[in-house]
């Protein structure tokens, strides 16, 4: 392990994930993002702990006064594990920004502790910086761009998810929205019934004309036998039944005509409604 570069990757990972918690708390509030960031932080804390342990063991004589990193890393790991199983309290803390600020405080503390270790190992912080190559100087700039790129990707994924949900919701509302079909079907059904009823009326009127002719012929015969009188009475009953049927059909036709008028009014009102009102069934 290069003493100039040890723990840099783990520290940068911690810093980047703490930055995500702070600047994207409004957009990354879902459990899946908290769990992912928590996993990243826990993994980085574990790696940083191993790097620090390695360096302390390699230079045991330079740590007469112990630099306390374990307690800070334990706090970071505890918070990361809470993020992996986020409850309401943690979600509220994240949405308010408190979670990100607390994590940034821990990251600053562990970075200061690591700098202290660097001073003990390298002799001074200035010596450590002066011994760095051009690559080490450019490393913070590269990390900034990597952090920004990761943030943009996560935000784009979040926005894409919202767009997909919006599309699915719109498709569902469009399929289930109010349509003019029921009114048209009712009107068509009423017209079919009226046509059938009018056909029956036409047949009954023809039948009634025939019965009227028979009754007229019967009235011209003044001397009727008993059988003829019974037949005449039966004829009158048939005429009455036909008239009753015609009255019933006329009433049924009137009902269907009124239904057509009502549905036409409803159809006109529906056609005047805005598209959004139809979509939301308001």
Beta strands, then each sheet from edge to edge (+ up, - down):
end
